[in-house]
Amino acid sequence: MDLAIPIAFLGLSNTGKTALIHSSLNQQQEIFPTAGLEIKYITSTSRTLLVYDCSGEGASRSNWTLFSTIADSIVYVIDAANTDTFHCAKKSLYHFLQKHPVMKYL
C-alpha cells in the first residue's frame, strides 16, 4: 500500500470545506462546523488522500501553518454563493501566503 498523500483544506468558516470532503466520501450525514481539526482518509482505486480539514474560525487559523507545512497540497475553499465574504477570504489567503510560503518543490 502506498503512503497517503496529505492535503490541507483551508478557508474561512462556513465555506463548505467539510461538506466538500464528506461529498467526496459519499457520506450523507448532517455536517457541523469543524472545531479545530478533523482528519479523514479518502481512498480511490489508485490513491489514498490524508485530508486535514482545518477550522476557519479566526483563532484557529494560526493552525493553518502547521498543516500546510506537512501537506503536499492545499485546497483553499471559498463560498462562491456568499459574495459578502470574498474580501475577507482574499485578505486571509494573501496574509497567510505572505507569512508562510507554501511551495515545496519547483
C-alpha positions, 0 to 999 in steps of 0.5 A: 500500500502506498503512503497517503498523500496529505492535503490541507483544506483551508478557508474561512468558516462556513465555506463548505470545506467539510461538506466538500470532503464528506461529498467526496466520501459519499457520506450523507450525514448532517455536517457541523462546523469543524472545531479545530481539526478533523482528519479523514482518509479518502481512498480511490482505486489508485490513491489514498488522500490524508485530508486535514480539514482545518477550522476557519474560525479566526483563532484557529487559523494560526493552525493553518501553518502547521498543516500546510507545512506537512501537506503536499497540497492545499485546497483553499475553499471559498463560498462562491454563493456568499459574495459578502465574504470574498474580501475577507477570504482574499485578505486571509489567503494573501496574509497567510501566503505572505507569512508562510510560503507554501511551495515545496518543490519547483 
